[in-house]
Amino acid sequence: MEAQETRVQTDRVLTIPNMLSMARLLGVPLFLWLILWPEFGGPKVDGWALLILALSGVTDYLDGKLARRWNQVSNLGRLLDPAADRLYILTTLIGLTWREILPLWVPIVLLSRELVLAVMVLILRRHGYPPPQVNFIGKAATFNLMYAFPLLLLSDGSGWVPSLAAIFGWAFAGWGTTLYWWAGILYVVQVRRLVKADAAAD
């Protein structure tokens, strides 16, 4: 996530940060399978799903740190990193909603923001601009959601630990959803300014 703040320094594909991002992407279908397995008659393996999420968080931190330290920030890395973040959010939303841990309105609110952002990207491409960079608020939103979802998964049970996990999980989910949309609104404002500047130049 952090690597996107640094200018592109290499077009190499086989770098250690990129391999870490690819490993995160490979973990996405495994994570979804672990969450949904109990719904298809398998045993509950939420601990393994939480481990995959934890490893994803570690590699997310490392790929940005190593890319900057070893001057291996790349075009591919700038694509892979946010793609992995969004895929983990999407698969977690699918899994937790399927298991009725999340109400349906949560994925609707979050995915509608992604739809708005997709429209903004199309408008930017039409005017010859690249997709907007991830800003601090967007990263904070992802950070909150990445904490919220494991806690909400952990809340699927009985006892004081699931009860505590539900309280903190919903707190992080509330902050994450608010910041997610705030970042989206800032992207819309940024796109609007660029389009207006183009129109004025013409």
Secondary structure by P-SEA (a helix, b strand, c coil): cccccccccccccccaaaaaaaaaaaaaaaaaaaaacccccccccaaaaaaaaaaaaaaaaaaaaaaaaaccccaaaaaaaaaaaaaaaaaaaaaaaaaccccaaaaaaaaaaaaaaaaaaaaaaaaccccccccaaaaaaaaaaaaaaaaaaaaccccaaaaaaaaaaaaaaaaaaaaaaaaaaaaaaaaaaaaaaaaaac
